[in-house]
Amino acid sequence: MKKYAIAFTIVLGVSTYASAQQEPQFTQFMYDRLSINPAFAGTQDAICGTLLGRQQWAGFAGQPNTGLLNINGPIESIRSGIGISVYYDELGPLSSTAVRLSYAYHLKLSGQTKLSLGAAVGIMNSTVMPDWIAQNYSSDGVATGIGTGTGDNFIPQFRENATALDASFGAYIYNPKWYAGISAIHLPAGNLEPLNVRLARHYYLMAGYNFEITPQIVITPHIMAKTDLASAQFDANATVMYDNTFWFGMTYRVQDAVAPMAGYQYQMPNGKSTLRVGYSYDFTTSQLNNYSSGSHELMVSFCHKLEKPLPTRVYKNPRFL
């Protein structure tokens, strides 16, 4: 029996104004709040940089490969935060690069609870290479080309490149025990005209809560739902942190994957800096498991906590009046 794995047929939409899910996905989504919600900028009271790398559907020719860098920090003097997100995503012959600059304003609600409102602007660039080929896999694993798309007017025969302006908006409410956020990205729905691709607006909902079981054990469930109004995806995660040092957990992505994860957190001797390293592996539960050996994802994060300046004190003495 022959197994057919057509190289995604330009899955992200090299067809007329495609509106499929165009954003890269991460199993460790709780460490990527900035790129999907600009209101997250500066909410950690530290300057933080996070790097995520993902190889999705390993063993599948033309599988998605994604890299993401988030950097953000607070500006206490104006109760704000700023951030930058840069990502590169490759899927078969289609590659995309995006840069977003975020700004957020923080409002104190009550106690330690704050509300952050944020916006981001940036650009998104996509390139389609002409050297793609659909594949026919025989039962013994031998791949033979069955077409190049020649004759299809919607598939570029030469290297095509397009750039569009981008913008997003979000709201994020948080305190030391929990967080919740809602956001929308690709608000202008930019048109990558030469590629016949229009960016679809995406809407996100995220939340998490820290349950302190003992002074050494904290369990945190996280959820994220996203949709482009054409399709939807729901991720649920539970993570157990031990002694503020080691963590392990599991993410479930509906009708797609089950992913165990583990990580290590190291507090620097200066008491202000923290290094985190995490890894997750997706066991594919959809029909793609016939072709893929799973997905790998690595996360590295470094945060440096900012010291708040001591308040200015004024002393008055009658002797110096």
C-alpha positions in Angstrom: 0.0 0.0 0.0 1.3 3.4 -0.9 1.3 6.2 1.7 0.8 9.7 0.4 2.3 12.7 2.2 1.9 15.7 0.0 4.2 18.4 1.2 1.4 20.3 3.0 0.3 21.6 -0.4 1.6 24.9 0.8 -0.5 24.3 4.0 -0.4 27.9 5.2 -2.2 29.0 2.1 -0.5 29.4 -1.2 -4.0 29.4 -2.5 -6.4 32.3 -3.0 -6.3 34.4 0.2 -5.8 31.5 2.5 -6.9 32.0 6.1 -5.6 28.9 7.8 -3.9 29.0 11.2 -0.8 31.0 10.3 0.8 31.4 13.7 3.4 29.0 15.0 2.4 26.9 18.0 4.4 26.0 21.1 3.7 23.2 23.6 5.4 25.3 26.4 3.0 28.2 25.6 3.1 29.4 29.2 6.6 30.8 28.4 5.4 32.6 25.3 2.9 35.2 26.5 4.5 38.3 25.0 4.3 37.4 21.2 0.6 36.7 21.4 -0.4 39.3 24.0 1.5 42.6 24.1 -0.1 43.5 27.5 2.3 40.9 29.1 5.2 43.3 28.5 6.8 44.4 31.8 4.6 42.4 34.1 7.4 40.3 35.6 9.2 43.1 37.4 12.3 41.9 35.7 14.1 42.2 32.4 13.5 38.8 30.8 14.6 37.1 27.6 13.1 33.8 26.4 14.2 31.7 23.5 12.0 28.9 22.1 12.9 26.4 19.4 10.6 23.8 18.0 10.9 21.0 15.4 7.4 19.8 14.7 6.5 16.4 13.3 10.1 15.2 13.1 10.7 12.8 10.2 8.0 14.5 8.1 9.6 16.1 5.0 9.0 19.8 5.0 7.9 19.8 8.7 7.5 23.2 10.5 10.6 24.5 12.2 10.2 27.6 14.4 12.4 29.9 16.5 11.2 32.6 18.7 12.9 35.3 20.9 11.0 37.4 23.4 12.6 40.2 25.4 10.6 42.5 27.7 10.9 44.6 30.9 9.2 47.2 33.0 9.5 51.0 33.1 8.5 51.6 36.6 8.6 55.4 36.4 5.7 55.5 34.0 4.0 52.2 35.1 4.6 50.7 31.8 6.4 47.8 30.0 8.1 47.4 26.7 9.0 44.3 24.7 10.1 42.9 21.4 9.3 39.6 19.7 11.1 38.1 16.8 10.3 34.8 15.2 11.2 32.7 12.2 8.9 29.9 11.0 9.6 27.5 8.1 7.0 25.1 6.6 8.0 23.3 3.4 8.7 26.0 0.8 7.1 28.8 2.9 9.1 30.7 5.4 7.9 33.7 7.5 9.7 36.2 9.7 7.9 38.6 12.1 9.1 41.4 14.3 6.7 43.1 16.9 7.4 45.9 19.3 5.1 45.9 22.3 4.0 48.6 24.8 1.8 48.0 27.9 0.4 50.3 30.5 -0.1 48.8 34.0 -3.0 49.8 36.3 -3.2 48.8 39.9 -6.6 47.4 40.8 -6.5 46.2 44.4 -3.9 44.6 46.6 -1.3 43.0 44.4 -3.7 42.6 41.4 -2.9 44.7 38.3 -4.5 45.2 34.9 -2.2 45.7 31.9 -3.4 47.0 28.5 -1.0 46.6 25.6 -0.5 47.1 21.9 2.1 46.0 19.4 3.1 47.0 15.9 5.5 45.3 13.5 6.0 43.7 10.2 5.6 40.2 8.8 7.5 38.9 5.8 6.9 35.7 4.0 8.8 34.0 1.2 7.8 31.1 -1.0 10.6 29.1 -2.8 9.8 27.5 -6.2 11.8 24.3 -5.5 9.0 22.5 -3.7 7.8 19.1 -4.8 4.9 16.9 -3.7 6.0 13.4 -2.6 4.7 9.9 -3.1 6.0 7.5 -0.4 6.0 3.8 -1.3 5.6 1.1 1.3 9.3 0.7 1.6 9.8 4.4 2.4 11.2 5.4 -1.0 10.0 8.9 -2.0 9.4 9.8 -5.6 8.3 13.2 -7.0 4.8 13.3 -8.4 4.6 17.0 -9.3 6.0 20.5 -8.9 2.9 22.6 -9.2 3.7 23.7 -12.7 0.6 24.9 -14.4 -1.1 26.0 -11.3 -1.4 29.8 -11.4 -1.7 30.1 -7.6 1.6 28.4 -7.0 4.6 30.7 -7.7 7.1 29.3 -10.2 9.8 31.7 -9.0 10.9 32.9 -5.6 8.2 35.3 -4.2 8.5 37.6 -1.3 6.0 39.9 0.4 5.8 42.1 3.6 2.8 43.4 5.5 2.4 45.8 8.4 1.0 44.1 11.5 -0.6 45.1 14.8 -2.1 43.5 17.9 -3.9 44.4 21.1 -4.3 42.7 24.4 -5.5 42.9 28.1 -3.8 41.0 30.9 -4.8 40.8 34.5 -2.4 39.3 37.1 -1.1 38.9 40.6 1.4 36.5 42.2 -1.1 33.7 42.3 -2.9 33.8 38.9 -3.1 35.5 35.5 -5.6 35.8 32.7 -5.3 37.4 29.3 -7.2 38.1 26.1 -5.7 39.3 22.9 -6.1 39.7 19.1 -3.2 39.7 16.6 -3.0 40.5 12.9 -5.6 43.2 13.3 -5.0 44.9 9.9 -5.4 41.5 8.2 -2.5 42.4 6.0 -2.4 41.2 2.4 0.7 39.5 1.1 -0.3 40.2 -2.4 2.3 38.4 -4.5 1.8 35.2 -2.5 -2.0 35.3 -2.6 -2.1 35.1 1.2 -4.0 37.3 3.6 -3.1 37.3 7.3 -6.0 36.1 9.3 -6.9 37.7 12.6 -6.2 35.4 15.5 -7.8 35.6 18.9 -6.3 34.2 22.1 -7.5 33.5 25.6 -5.0 32.3 28.3 -5.1 31.8 32.1 -3.2 30.1 34.9 -3.3 29.6 38.7 -0.7 28.7 41.3 -1.9 26.1 43.8 0.6 25.9 46.7 0.2 22.3 47.9 3.2 22.6 50.4 5.9 25.2 50.8 8.0 23.1 48.4 5.3 22.0 45.9 3.3 24.3 43.6 0.9 23.0 40.9 0.0 25.4 38.1 -2.6 24.6 35.5 -2.5 26.7 32.3 -5.0 26.9 29.5 -4.9 28.6 26.1 -7.6 28.8 23.4 -7.1 30.4 20.0 -9.1 30.8 16.9 -9.0 32.5 13.6 -12.8 32.2 13.3 -12.3 29.4 10.7 -10.8 26.8 13.1 -10.0 26.7 16.8 -7.4 25.0 19.0 -7.3 24.4 22.8 -4.3 23.6 24.9 -4.3 22.5 28.6 -1.3 22.1 30.8 -0.5 21.2 34.3 3.0 21.8 35.8 4.4 20.7 39.1 7.2 22.9 40.5 9.4 21.4 43.3 11.4 23.5 45.6 11.3 26.3 43.1 14.0 24.4 41.2 12.7 21.4 39.2 9.4 21.1 37.3 7.6 18.5 35.2 4.2 18.6 33.5 2.0 17.6 30.7 0.3 19.5 27.9 -2.7 18.2 26.0 -3.6 19.7 22.6 -7.1 18.6 21.5 -7.0 16.1 18.6 -3.3 16.7 18.1 -0.8 15.7 20.8 0.0 14.8 24.3 3.3 16.3 25.5 5.3 15.6 28.7 7.8 18.3 29.7 10.5 18.9 32.3 12.7 21.8 33.3 15.2 23.2 35.7 15.4 26.6 37.3 18.6 28.0 38.7 18.8 31.0 41.0 22.0 32.9 40.5 24.2 33.6 43.6 23.4 37.3 43.3 19.8 36.5 44.1 18.5 38.7 41.3 18.9 36.5 38.2 17.2 33.3 37.2 18.0 30.9 34.5 15.3 28.4 33.2 15.7 25.5 30.8 12.8 23.4 29.7 12.2 20.6 27.2 9.0 19.0 25.8 8.2 16.2 23.5 4.9 15.9 21.6 3.4 12.4 21.0 1.2 13.0 18.0 -2.3 11.7 18.4 -3.7 12.6 15.0 -3.3 10.6 11.8 0.1 12.3 11.3 1.6 9.8 13.7 1.8 7.4 10.8 4.5 9.7 9.3 6.0 11.6 12.2 8.1 10.5 15.2 6.8 13.5 17.2 7.8 17.1 18.0 10.7 18.5 20.0 10.8 21.8 21.8 13.4 23.6 23.8 13.0 26.7 26.0 15.7 28.8 27.6 14.9 31.9 29.7 16.9 34.4 31.6 15.5 37.0 33.9 17.2 39.7 35.9 15.1 41.3 38.7 15.3 45.1 38.9 15.9 46.7 42.2 13.5 49.5 43.0 15.3 52.7 44.0 14.8 53.7 47.6 12.3 56.5 48.1 13.7 60.0 48.6 13.5 61.1 52.2 13.4 64.7 53.3 14.5 65.6 56.8 13.6 69.0 58.4 15.3 70.4 61.4 14.6 73.9 62.9 18.3 74.5 63.2 18.6 74.5 59.3 15.4 76.5 58.5 
